[in-house]
Amino acid sequence: MIHFAQAQYLLLILLIPFFFVGYALFRRGRNRKIAKIGSPQLMAALMPTRSKAKGWVRVSFFAVAWFFFAIGLARPQMGAKIKESNRKGAEIMIALDVSNSMLAQDYSPNRLERAKLAISRLVDKLHGDRIGLIVFAGQSFVQLPITTDYVSAKIFLNTIGTESVPVQGTALGDAINTAIKSFSSEAQMQEDNKAIILITDGENHEDDPVEAARMAAEVGIRVFCIGVGSPEGKPIPYGPDGELMKDREGNIVVTKLDEKILEEVAAAGEGAYIRAGNAEFGLNPIIDELKQLQEQQFKSVVFEDFEEQYMYFFAIALVFLLLEFLVGNRRVAKKMFAVALLLGFSVASAYAQTDRKEVRKGNRFFKEGNYKEAEVEYRKALIKDSLSVAGNYNLANTLMQQEDAANAELIYAKLGDSISRVQQNVDWEKGSVEVGKNTLPSDYYHNLGNSFLAQKRYQEAVDAYKNALRRNPADDLTRENYIYAKKKLEDQQNQDQNQQQQQQNQNQDQQNNQDQQNQNQDQNQDKQDQNNDQNQDNKNNPDKDQNDKQDQPQNGNQPKITPQAAEQMLQAMQEKENQTQEKVKEEKAKALKSKQKEKNW
């Protein structure tokens, strides 16, 4: 089945009859001019080499060339379908570890490439199931939203590397939490139809993956773990020269498979743990487990890559144009150059249209509110042209619609330098750049401010809205957001000041309590010394104690503390002790976190 990507160019075929009509009128006019000069019979005798059919042959060749040229401009494509269908299956999110430790060569060529090969084989075995892809290291990102587009899954899989995540480390819990939020709304409404496959070496440096897996199980998501690596460990080749990674002390890092944590995660997630082997990576046993998941019915749009066929039609058109030039034309060279230039321009234009088709397709899904499929199309466009301003900008907008402000802000940040340097007006709808206008789109800074605002980074949001208002002072919506962000910034600053004042007061109270305790200790020590002196005097003067007793009044009352006051004093001391313990725990946690961030594998 042939699909035309630019079907409007087929209208050019309607011009072909006019070629023949125009040529007929041309011949008629020429014959009239000849008749004015002399007798047509005499003129025919004077021009014996003149052919009446040659002109019609040339027009016919040109008409055929025009026909194939118009088809080529319409970009015929074959070999795939675009359709919406009802399918049944489960939803599977694959979380792939892309930290530097995955470069260890326990497998050939390394852990990461071996895992990517296994995922590719898993995709080939899926039938009707939805699949999504998450990459993680110190942070986690959705590389491919949940979809039935297996072709796109393989495309995105090939682009994954350790540089896919800017923050190194291994945050298993964050990866599981991201996967939990990435399932479709249809799947979220059902149970026992979702699964997470965690592929990692298990060296968790950041968070609590067991608790995250337990939360996944509570919402009906099973967590399966595939351990990649060996317990004895391997060094990590790093850098272009293949040098081995070292820690801050200069020791060679040896990354080991932590099976214990992965077994605990799988148990908490009501899944299974499989250790990857060289022959069997571990996916086959998990596939058997996945078949037990309940199937759900959902609508899916399947997108497969088309194979472009326009170059063949352009070639046929060129052949007929050459034939047309060779039929009785003495200025062949000049016309051949003109046609070659025209064909070259057409091919370049068609190629440019190919680069932007994913952006336009994503725009259609965006307007329909289908943000996950729109994200897929924009990411396809960025695979072909990673510097596409329209593709990056629209992808960031799509992520904002999916409440993924952190990732959207990262993409917006990359666009800032490009927009300020290019100084062009971008047509986001068509996915093209209009040269010649020296203005910047205020929408970019408005959306950037929204991403900061969603992350409660109010100072950055205020700055972004200011930039938007500088370029479009009449934007009331931006002005409202600016006022709101500024108010939240002031509230945040006041809250920080109050917290700082409370902290100072707590520190002062703690210091006063410490001084009071020291004073009490000094008084107790003085009293103890006094008692010791008194005891010594009593030993030296046995009658003194008896005389002192006689000097005391018989009914004298000593000062006493009521039980309520004593209870209050104990509670106050306990509260101060609890506060001190909490501060100690916080300091220990900060120290541990700082130590963990030093690990970049």
C-alpha positions in Angstrom: 0.0 0.0 0.0 1.3 3.4 -1.0 1.0 6.4 1.3 1.6 10.0 0.2 3.1 12.2 2.9 2.5 15.4 0.8 -0.5 14.4 -1.2 -1.3 18.0 -2.2 1.5 17.9 -4.8 -0.5 15.4 -6.7 -2.7 18.3 -7.9 0.2 19.3 -10.2 -0.8 16.3 -12.4 -3.9 18.3 -13.4 -1.6 20.7 -15.3 -0.6 18.0 -17.9 -3.6 18.6 -20.2 -2.8 22.2 -20.4 0.7 21.4 -21.7 -0.9 19.8 -24.8 -3.4 22.6 -25.2 -0.7 25.2 -24.8 1.5 23.5 -27.4 -1.4 23.2 -29.8 -2.1 26.9 -29.5 1.6 27.6 -29.9 1.7 25.6 -33.2 -1.4 27.3 -34.5 0.0 30.7 -33.8 3.3 29.8 -35.5 1.5 28.5 -38.6 -0.4 31.7 -38.9 2.9 33.7 -38.8 4.3 31.4 -41.5 1.2 31.9 -43.6 1.8 35.6 -43.5 5.3 35.2 -44.9 4.3 32.9 -47.8 2.5 29.8 -49.0 2.6 27.0 -46.4 3.5 24.5 -49.2 6.4 26.6 -50.3 7.6 27.0 -46.7 7.4 23.3 -46.2 9.5 22.7 -49.3 12.1 25.2 -48.0 12.3 23.4 -44.6 12.5 19.6 -45.6 14.0 18.6 -42.2 11.3 20.1 -40.2 9.2 17.4 -38.4 5.6 17.9 -37.4 5.6 15.0 -34.9 8.8 16.0 -33.1 7.1 18.8 -31.1 4.4 16.5 -29.9 6.9 13.9 -28.9 8.8 16.4 -26.8 5.6 17.6 -25.2 4.7 14.0 -24.4 8.1 13.3 -22.8 7.8 16.5 -20.8 4.3 15.5 -19.7 5.4 12.1 -18.5 8.4 13.6 -16.7 6.1 16.1 -15.0 3.8 13.3 -14.0 6.6 11.4 -12.2 8.0 14.6 -10.8 4.7 15.5 -9.2 4.4 12.0 -7.6 8.0 12.3 -6.3 7.1 15.7 -4.7 4.1 14.0 -3.0 6.6 11.6 -1.3 5.2 8.2 -1.8 5.9 5.8 1.1 5.5 2.1 1.5 5.9 -0.6 4.0 4.0 0.5 7.1 0.6 1.5 8.5 -0.9 4.1 10.8 -4.0 2.9 12.4 -5.9 3.0 15.7 -7.1 -0.4 17.0 -8.4 -2.0 20.2 -5.8 -4.3 21.7 -5.5 -6.5 24.8 -2.4 -6.8 26.9 -0.5 -5.8 30.0 1.7 -2.7 30.5 5.4 -3.1 31.2 7.8 -0.4 32.2 11.5 -1.3 31.8 13.9 0.7 34.0 17.4 0.4 32.7 20.4 1.4 34.8 22.8 3.6 32.8 25.2 4.5 35.5 28.9 4.2 34.9 29.1 0.9 36.7 27.2 -0.6 33.8 30.3 -0.2 31.6 32.0 -3.0 33.5 32.9 -5.9 31.2 31.3 -8.8 33.1 29.6 -9.5 29.8 30.6 -8.9 26.2 31.0 -6.0 25.4 29.8 -4.6 28.7 26.8 -4.8 31.0 24.9 -2.0 29.4 25.1 -3.2 25.8 24.2 -6.7 26.8 21.1 -5.4 28.7 20.1 -3.4 25.6 20.3 -6.5 23.4 18.2 -8.4 25.9 15.5 -5.7 25.9 15.5 -5.7 22.1 14.8 -9.4 22.1 12.1 -8.9 24.7 10.3 -6.4 22.5 10.3 -8.9 19.6 8.4 -11.3 21.9 5.7 -8.9 22.9 2.3 -9.2 21.3 -0.3 -6.6 22.2 1.4 -5.5 25.4 2.3 -1.9 26.0 5.9 -1.1 26.8 7.7 1.9 28.2 11.4 2.7 28.9 13.0 4.5 31.8 16.7 5.3 32.1 18.2 6.0 35.5 21.4 6.7 37.4 21.4 9.3 40.1 18.1 10.5 38.6 15.5 8.8 36.5 13.9 9.9 33.2 11.2 8.5 31.0 13.0 7.8 27.7 9.9 6.3 26.0 6.3 6.8 27.3 4.1 3.7 27.5 3.2 2.7 23.9 2.6 -0.2 21.5 5.0 1.3 19.0 7.7 -1.4 19.2 9.7 0.3 16.3 10.1 3.4 18.4 11.1 1.4 21.4 14.0 -0.1 19.4 14.9 3.3 18.0 15.1 4.9 21.5 16.9 1.9 22.9 19.8 2.4 20.4 20.3 6.0 21.6 20.8 5.1 25.2 24.2 5.5 26.9 25.7 6.4 30.2 25.5 10.1 29.1 21.7 9.8 28.9 21.4 10.8 32.6 23.5 13.8 33.7 23.6 12.9 37.4 25.6 9.7 38.1 25.0 7.3 40.9 22.3 4.6 41.3 18.9 5.6 42.6 16.8 2.4 42.4 14.0 3.8 44.5 13.6 6.9 42.3 13.5 4.7 39.2 10.7 2.6 40.7 8.7 5.8 41.7 9.1 7.2 38.2 7.8 4.0 36.7 4.8 3.9 39.0 3.7 7.3 37.7 4.3 6.5 34.1 1.6 3.9 33.5 -1.4 4.9 31.5 -4.6 6.2 33.1 -6.4 3.1 31.8 -3.9 0.8 33.5 -4.0 2.8 36.8 -7.7 2.0 37.2 -7.0 -1.8 37.2 -4.9 -4.2 39.2 -2.5 -7.0 38.4 -2.0 -5.8 34.9 1.2 -3.8 35.3 4.8 -4.7 35.9 8.2 -3.0 36.3 11.4 -4.7 35.1 14.4 -3.3 36.9 17.7 -4.1 35.1 20.7 -3.0 37.3 23.8 -4.1 39.1 22.0 -3.2 42.4 24.6 -0.8 43.8 22.1 1.6 45.3 23.7 4.8 46.5 20.8 7.1 47.0 17.5 6.0 48.5 15.3 3.1 49.8 14.2 0.9 46.8 12.6 -1.7 49.1 10.0 0.8 50.3 9.4 2.0 46.8 8.8 -1.6 45.6 6.4 -2.1 48.5 4.4 1.0 47.5 4.3 -0.4 43.9 2.9 -3.7 45.1 0.2 -1.9 47.1 -1.1 -0.3 43.9 -1.1 -3.5 42.0 2.3 -3.3 40.2 4.7 -6.2 40.4 8.4 -5.4 40.4 10.9 -7.8 38.8 14.6 -7.4 39.1 17.4 -8.6 36.8 20.9 -8.5 38.4 23.6 -7.6 35.9 27.2 -8.3 37.0 29.2 -10.6 39.1 29.6 -10.8 42.9 33.4 -10.7 42.7 33.1 -7.4 40.7 34.9 -5.8 37.8 36.7 -2.5 37.3 35.0 0.2 35.2 36.7 1.3 31.9 36.2 5.1 31.7 37.3 7.7 29.2 38.4 7.5 25.6 41.7 5.8 26.5 40.0 3.0 28.4 41.5 4.0 31.8 40.0 2.5 34.9 37.8 4.6 37.1 39.2 5.6 40.4 37.6 7.1 43.6 38.6 10.2 45.4 41.4 8.4 47.2 42.9 7.2 43.9 41.8 3.6 44.4 40.5 1.6 41.4 36.7 1.2 41.6 35.5 -2.4 41.5 31.7 -2.6 41.0 30.0 -5.7 42.3 26.6 -7.2 41.9 24.5 -6.6 45.0 22.1 -9.5 44.9 20.8 -9.0 48.4 19.2 -5.6 47.8 17.6 -6.8 44.5 16.2 -9.9 46.2 14.6 -7.7 48.8 13.2 -5.3 46.2 11.7 -8.2 44.2 10.2 -9.7 47.4 8.7 -6.4 48.5 7.3 -5.9 44.9 5.8 -9.4 44.8 7.9 -10.2 41.8 11.0 -12.3 41.2 14.7 -11.8 41.0 16.8 -13.3 38.2 20.5 -13.1 37.9 21.6 -12.4 34.3 23.8 -15.0 32.8 26.0 -14.9 29.7 23.8 -17.4 27.7 20.4 -16.6 29.3 20.1 -13.0 30.4 17.1 -13.7 32.6 14.2 -12.3 30.5 12.7 -15.6 29.5 11.6 -16.6 33.1 10.2 -13.1 33.6 8.3 -13.3 30.3 6.6 -16.5 31.7 5.7 -14.5 34.8 4.4 -11.6 32.7 2.0 -13.9 30.8 0.2 -14.4 34.1 -0.7 -10.7 34.3 -4.3 -9.8 33.5 -4.9 -8.5 30.1 -6.8 -5.2 29.7 -8.4 -3.7 26.6 -7.2 -0.4 25.4 -7.0 1.8 22.3 -3.6 2.0 20.7 -2.2 3.9 17.8 0.6 2.0 16.0 3.3 4.0 14.2 5.8 2.3 12.0 8.5 3.8 9.9 7.7 4.3 6.2 10.2 3.7 3.5 10.6 6.7 1.2 10.1 6.0 -2.5 10.3 9.6 -4.0 13.9 9.2 -5.3 12.8 6.5 -7.8 10.1 8.8 -9.2 12.5 11.6 -9.5 14.9 9.4 -11.3 12.2 8.4 -13.9 11.3 12.0 -14.3 14.9 12.9 -15.0 15.2 10.2 -17.7 12.1 11.5 -19.6 13.4 15.1 -19.3 16.7 14.0 -20.9 14.8 12.4 -23.7 12.8 15.5 -24.2 16.0 17.6 -24.4 17.7 15.2 -26.8 14.8 15.3 -29.3 16.0 18.1 -31.7 17.3 20.6 -29.2 20.7 22.4 -29.7 20.7 24.0 -26.3 20.7 20.7 -24.3 23.5 21.6 -21.9 21.8 24.8 -20.6 18.5 23.2 -20.0 20.0 20.1 -18.4 21.7 22.3 -15.9 18.4 24.1 -15.1 16.5 20.9 -14.7 19.2 19.4 -12.5 19.2 22.5 -10.3 15.4 22.2 -10.0 15.5 18.5 -9.1 18.2 19.2 -6.5 16.1 21.9 -4.9 13.1 19.6 -4.9 15.0 16.7 -3.3 16.4 19.0 -0.6 12.9 20.4 0.0 11.5 16.9 0.3 14.3 15.9 2.7 13.5 18.9 4.9 9.9 17.9 4.9 10.9 14.5 6.1 12.8 15.9 9.1 9.7 17.9 10.2 7.0 15.4 9.7 7.4 14.0 13.2 7.1 17.5 14.6 3.8 18.1 12.8 2.5 14.7 13.8 3.4 15.5 17.4 1.6 18.8 17.1 -1.6 17.0 16.0 -1.5 14.7 19.0 -0.7 17.7 21.3 -3.9 19.4 20.1 -5.9 16.3 20.7 -4.6 16.1 24.3 -2.7 12.9 23.6 0.5 14.0 25.2 2.2 10.7 25.5 2.0 10.0 21.8 3.0 13.6 21.1 6.1 13.0 23.2 7.0 9.9 21.2 6.8 11.9 17.9 8.9 14.8 19.2 11.5 12.4 20.4 11.6 10.7 17.0 12.2 14.1 15.5 15.1 14.8 17.9 16.7 11.5 17.0 17.0 12.8 13.4 17.9 16.3 14.4 18.9 16.7 18.1 19.3 20.5 17.6 15.8 21.1 16.3 14.5 24.1 18.2 10.9 23.4 17.4 11.2 19.7 18.4 12.9 20.5 21.7 10.5 23.3 22.5 7.4 21.3 21.8 8.8 18.3 23.7 9.3 20.5 26.7 5.7 21.8 26.5 4.5 18.3 26.3 6.4 17.3 29.4 4.9 20.3 31.2 1.4 19.0 30.3 2.4 15.7 31.8 3.5 17.5 35.0 7.1 16.6 34.5 8.4 20.1 35.2 12.0 19.0 36.1 12.7 17.3 32.7 10.9 20.1 30.9 13.1 22.7 32.6 16.2 20.8 31.5 15.1 21.0 27.8 14.0 24.7 28.1 17.5 25.5 29.5 19.2 24.0 26.5 17.1 26.2 24.2 18.0 29.5 25.9 21.5 29.8 24.2 20.1 28.8 20.8 17.3 31.3 20.9 19.4 34.2 22.1 22.1 33.4 19.5 20.0 32.8 16.5 17.7 35.8 17.0 14.9 34.3 14.8 11.2 34.0 15.0 10.2 30.4 15.3 7.0 29.0 13.9 6.3 26.4 16.5 3.2 25.2 14.7 4.9 24.2 11.5 8.1 23.2 13.1 10.2 25.7 11.0 12.1 28.9 11.6 11.2 32.1 9.9 14.4 34.1 9.2 14.4 37.8 9.1 12.5 38.9 12.2 14.7 40.1 15.0 12.4 39.2 17.9 12.4 36.4 20.4 9.2 34.5 21.4 8.2 35.5 24.9 6.3 32.2 25.2 9.6 30.5 25.7 10.4 32.5 28.8 6.8 32.2 30.0 6.9 28.4 29.8 10.4 28.4 31.3 9.0 30.4 34.2 6.1 27.9 34.5 8.5 25.0 34.9 10.4 26.8 37.7 7.1 27.7 39.3 6.0 24.1 39.3 9.3 23.1 41.1 8.8 26.0 43.7 12.0 27.7 42.4 10.4 31.1 42.7 13.5 33.2 42.2 14.2 31.6 38.8 10.5 31.8 37.9 10.5 35.6 38.6 13.6 36.1 36.4 12.0 34.1 33.5 8.8 36.0 33.7 10.7 39.2 33.6 12.4 38.1 30.4 9.1 37.3 28.9 7.6 40.7 29.8 10.6 42.5 28.3 9.7 41.0 25.0 6.0 41.2 25.3 4.9 43.8 27.9 1.2 43.4 26.9 1.1 39.7 28.0 -1.4 39.8 30.9 -1.1 36.1 31.7 2.7 36.4 32.1 2.2 39.5 34.3 -0.2 37.5 36.5 2.2 34.7 36.8 5.0 37.1 37.6 3.0 38.7 40.4 2.1 35.3 41.8 5.7 34.0 41.7 6.9 37.2 43.3 4.4 36.8 46.1 5.4 33.2 46.7 9.1 34.2 46.7 8.4 36.8 49.4 6.5 34.2 51.4 9.3 31.8 51.0 11.9 34.4 52.1 9.8 35.3 55.2 9.4 31.6 56.0 13.1 31.1 55.7 13.7 34.1 58.0 11.3 32.7 60.5 12.9 29.3 60.4 16.3 30.9 60.8 15.0 33.0 63.8 13.5 29.8 65.3 16.7 28.0 64.8 18.6 30.8 66.5 16.2 30.8 69.4 16.5 27.0 69.7 20.3 27.3 69.7 20.1 30.0 72.3 17.8 27.9 74.5 20.0 25.0 74.1 23.0 27.1 75.1 21.1 28.5 78.1 20.2 25.0 79.1 23.7 23.9 78.7 24.9 26.8 80.9 22.2 26.0 83.5 23.3 22.4 83.5 26.9 23.5 83.9 25.9 25.8 86.7 24.0 23.0 88.4 26.9 20.7 88.1 29.1 23.3 89.7 26.7 23.8 92.5 26.4 20.1 93.0 30.2 19.8 93.1 30.4 22.7 95.6 27.7 21.0 97.7 29.5 17.7 97.5 32.8 19.3 98.5 31.0 21.0 101.4 29.5 17.7 102.6 32.9 16.1 102.4 34.3 18.9 104.5 31.5 18.6 106.9 31.9 14.8 107.2 35.5 15.3 107.9 34.7 17.8 110.6 32.2 15.4 112.1 34.8 12.8 112.2 37.1 15.2 114.0 34.3 16.5 116.3 31.7 13.7 117.1 29.6 16.1 119.3 29.1 18.6 116.5 26.4 16.6 114.7 24.4 16.3 117.8 24.8 20.0 118.6 23.6 20.9 115.1 20.5 18.8 115.5 19.7 20.4 118.7 20.0 23.9 117.2 17.4 23.0 114.5 13.7 24.0 115.3 11.6 21.0 116.1 8.8 21.9 113.6 10.8 23.6 110.8 9.5 23.0 107.1 12.0 22.4 104.3 11.2 23.7 100.7 9.7 20.9 98.5 8.9 20.5 94.7 5.3 19.5 93.8 4.8 16.4 91.7 3.3 18.5 88.9 6.3 20.8 88.7 8.6 17.8 88.7 6.7 16.2 85.9 6.8 19.4 83.8 10.5 19.7 84.4 11.0 16.1 83.2 8.9 16.7 80.1 10.9 19.8 79.2 14.1 18.0 79.6 12.9 15.1 77.5 11.7 17.5 74.7 15.1 19.2 74.6 16.8 15.8 74.5 14.6 14.7 71.6 15.4 17.9 69.7 19.1 17.4 70.2 18.8 13.8 68.9 16.9 14.9 65.8 19.6 17.5 65.0 22.3 14.8 65.4 20.4 12.5 63.1 20.0 15.3 60.5 23.7 16.0 60.6 24.5 12.3 60.1 22.1 12.1 57.2 23.6 15.1 55.5 27.1 13.7 56.0 26.0 10.3 54.6 24.3 12.0 51.6 27.4 14.0 50.9 29.5 10.9 51.0 27.1 9.1 48.6 27.1 12.0 46.1 30.9 11.5 45.8 30.2 8.2 44.1 29.8 8.6 40.4 29.3 5.0 39.4 
